[in-house]
Amino acid sequence: MGNKNKTVSFRVNEDAFETLRDIAEERDLSLSAVFRDYVDMLVAHDGQVEVVPEHELARRPDDEPSFPPTVEVPKEFVREHERLELEREHLQEQLEEYERYVEHLQEQLENDEEVIHLDDLDGGRDEPYQLG
């Protein structure tokens, strides 16, 4: 299916519109390009976008959390994840090998004309065999 462009429209007050137009002119962009860039960024970051004036970015204190938020993961967790991933790959390979073996056995069974059924070995006797 084709990727069609859609139009989004909304209303802002006159002051906000003037501010947006000033931003677009300052960056030598059209007002539409400013919104397209913002929407593209919003979609790319799953709605986690914070609009902050550039002069405030330089003054952010170190104790304020960064955006987007980050999480430190212990090395043990990463190693365990890698180990489990390797184990999954190994099990997947084993499963594929077993499936190939089952297919091989089924092909042999289909190609083998001499099939002996256990009922045929009885010879029609109702007496059970006695070992001994």
Salt bridges, closest charged atoms under 4 A:
GLU18 OE1 - ARG21 NH2 2.65
GLU50 OE2 - ARG60 NH2 3.08
GLU54 OE2 - ARG27 NH2 3.01
GLU64 OE2 - ARG60 NE 3.80
GLU80 OE2 - ARG83 NH2 2.77
GLU85 OE2 - ARG88 NH2 2.87
